[in-house]
Amino acid sequence: MIAKETRVLIVEDDAIIAEDINGLLKSEGFTIVGVAHKGADAIDMLKNREPNFALLDIHLQGSLSGIDVAEVIHNNYNFPYIFLSSYDDEKTLGEAQQHSPYGYLVKPFQDRTLLTSIKVAISNFNNYNRTKELSKEHIEQAFGTAITEQEYLVITNLLDGKSYKQIASDNFISMNTVKYHVKNIYNKFNLTGRSELASKLS
């Protein structure tokens, strides 16, 4: 059911990898609405092809990166995406995490890993939408500990799929404050990231 309803935009600058992903997803029943090798092309396809899921290579041809495309998705659309990258260094991971992806795969990856990651991402996204109206009391009951109003604000913004930059802008706080609260929340609840947060609250 997930595959039939999913319209995938593949953003990958390596033509061979893009074609391999395209063939794999088509064979699994996914609809591929476009394959972009550059960020600018990806943004055009967001407007014209109506995807509801994206695979975003972080390092692309041209001036726009996959992270730039993610920013456009956050600001103008409401669907999940997974970052793809050949890099797993702290700098790249940190930049990616600020945009709250629903997954991060380091190339090369196995076909089954990609398919599983997509299905988990879509499931978690659906859970996020169902849990948007969580009360502070519900969160405290779920984790068995009290949270501050600021933590509640950050948690609900994370569940809304907002990037760190968006959370800071929408709530008139600094990026460092957002990062501080997110780190504390994950440590407090012993979580690895936003996907696990949503799963615990679904």
N, C-alpha and C positions, 0 to 999 in steps of 0.2 A: 504493500500500500504506500509506503514512504517513497519508493522509487517512482511509482507512477505519478505521484503528485509533485515531484521535485523537478524544477526547471533550473538546470545548473549552468552557471557561467564559469568557464575555465580561463583563468588568467595566468599564463605560464609562458616565459620567453623562450624556452627550449622547445622547438617545434616537435621534436621526437617524443619528448615526455608528454607534451600536450596531446599529441595524437594517441599515445598509449592510454592516457587517462580517458580521452574521448571514447575510444573503443571499448575500454573496460566498463565505463558507466553505461554506455548504450546497451551493452550485452546484459547488463543487470536491470534494464528497464527504465533508466533515468532519461529524461529529455535534456539534450544539450542545446541551449539557446544561443551559444556563441563561444568562440575561442579567441582570446585576445593575447597578443604578445607584448603589447605596450599598454601603459596605464591609461593614456588618452583614449585608446580604442575601447578599453574596458568601460570607461565612464560613458562613452557613447552607447555601448550595449546595455548599460544599466537603464538608460533612458528609453531605448527602443525595443529591447528584447524581453523585458519583464521577467528577469530571473527571480527565483525565491531562495536560491542558495548559490554561494560562490566559493571557488577554490582560488586562493590568491598567493601566487608566488611573490615573495617579498622584494626580490631584486629583479627588476624588469628593464627592458630596453627603453630608452628615452628618459625624460626628466622626472616622470612620476613613478613612484614605487608602489608595491602592493599595499603598503601602509597608507599611502595617500588615497588609494582606491577604497580602503577600509573606512577612512575618514568620511568619504562621500557617502558610503553605505550607511554609516551611523547618522549622518546629518539629514539624509533625504529618503532613506528606505528603512524597512524593518524586516530584515531576514538574516539568518546566520551565515557565517563563513568560516573557513579553515585557512590558516596560513600554511604555505609550503615554503621550505627554505633548505638550502644546502648548508646553512650556518646554524649552529646552536650555541654560539658564544653569549655571554651575559648581556652584552650591549644589544644585540639583535633580539634576544628573548625579552629583554626589558622593554624595548620599544614596542614589540609586538603585544606584550601583555597589557600595556597602557590602552590598547584599543579593544581589549576584552574579546579576543577571538573565541570561537567555540571549539577550537582545536589548533594544534601546531604539530605539523609533521616534518621531520627532517629527511631530506632526500639522500640516498634512495630509500624507498619504503616498499613494503609488500602490498600487493593488490588487496589482500584481505584486510590489512591494517587500514588502508584508505577507505574501503567500504564500511568497515566497522566504525571508523571515526566519523564518517558522514552521517550514519544512522544515529550514533550517539549524540552528535551535534544537533540534529533535527529534533530528536526526542527531548533534549535539554532545552532547546529553544521553545518548544511547545510547553514544557514545564514552566519556563520563565513567564510566558504569557498567562498561564493559569495562576501564577503566584504573585502577580504584580500588586494585588491589593492586600498583601499580607500585613497583618497588624503587628505592632511591636510586641504585644503579648504572645502572639502565636510564635514569633521567632524565638522569644525568650523560653517558651515552653519546649520548643523543638530542640534547643541546645542546652536547656537546663541551667541557664545563666542570664543575668541581667545585662542589658545593653544600654548605652547612652542614646540620647536623641540624635546626636551626630552620627553614631554608628548605624542607627536605624535608617537615617537618611541615606548614608552611603550604601548600605545593603540594598535598599529598594531601588536605588539608581543603578547598581550593578545588575540587579534582576531585570531592569528595564533594558539592559543591553547597552548602556551608555559607556563611552570611553572615559578614561580618567580626565581628559581635557574637557569633555562635555560636563562631567560631574562638577568639576571646578568652576566652569563658566556658569552653569545653571544655578549653582548654590552660592556663588560669590565667595569661594574659598580658593586658596592657592593649590597648585598641583602637588606641592610637597605635603600639604595637609591631607589631600586625598590619598596619596601614597602611604602616608603615615597610618591613616585609619584603615585602609585596605590591609596593610601588613598586620596591624593589630587584630583585625577581625579574623583573618585567616589563622593567625597564631592562637587566638582565643578559642576558636572552634576546631582547631587542628585540621584545617582544610588545605588542599593543595591549590585551589583556584575557584573561579566563578562557577564552573560546571558542577563541581562537588557541592558548592553552596546551594545551588538551585535543586540539586538532587535531594539533599537533606531536607529541604523545605517543601518538596512536592508531595 
